[in-house]
Amino acid sequence: MRTAQARNRFGLIIAGTALAGIALTGCGQGSGTDAGAGTTTRTALVVNDLTDVQVMASAPCDDRHIVFTVDGTPYHGFDYSKAMETVISKGSQGNIVKEAQCLLEYVKCSPGTVDGIFGDKTRAATIRFQEKNGLRADGSIGPKTWPKLRDLDPKGC
């Protein structure tokens, strides 16, 4: 009898986790990606993912501003990544993209929602920034764009 009860409780825990994941899956619809309305920003399938969803729903760049040095030169960022040479472009995802989106937001280039997905709005913001800063406007962020974005006195859009 105890074994059956334990299995039932375990089954309820799994079912509860699955329902929580389903409930969270719909929370980002139509608001988070640069691709446009109707797309899902985030799919949370486990309870441990809940913290990340809450961070994304709030202002992900607030209270994260940092200053660091590379070879004695000071730069700023938002503590998602300290990338200076990695190339990211449309389709890239992750914290390195969140970093770029926060930097673009900081210089008033409006990359859309800071969601870690390099989509059309992030690409357009990157092009505007590159044009304003005399860079080749290819819409990707790499070794020439990162230092300009991270400059302590950056040019905005």
Buried (B, 14 or more C-beta within 10 A) or exposed (E): EEEEEEEEEEEEEEEEBEEBBEEBBEBBBEBBBBBEEEBBBBBBEEEEBEEEBEEBBEEBBEEBEEEEEEEEEEBBBBBBBBBBEBEBBBEBEEEBBBBBBBBBBBBEBBBBBBBBBBBBBBBBBBBBBBEBBEBEBBBBBBEBBBBBBBBEEBEEB
